[in-house]
């Protein structure tokens, strides 16, 4: 019955791989923003953290678009399972992202 549990595993894995390729610039921007926050002096840390959060929000928004676009092609009875699988895999691959 593990097939049922991993019903969308391969699809989600491929979608996230393509996401990484397509959004490489944004992902690098997030990495740079995180480094800037980590290196920021006390008086600049709040602004640097805000910048970092904005980039993470952009990544989460793009993942939501990916999810919503694919969900629109599915029957309602499987759409929820796919959305959960994508969210779970994205949180694992991008642990700093908010839940979407």
Secondary structure, DSSP 8 states (H G I E B T S, - for coil): -HHHHTTTHHHHHHHHHHHHHHTHHHHHHHHHHHHHHHH--HHHHHHHHHHHHHHHHHHHHHHHHHHHHHHTTS-HHHHHHHHHHHHHHHHHHSTTS---
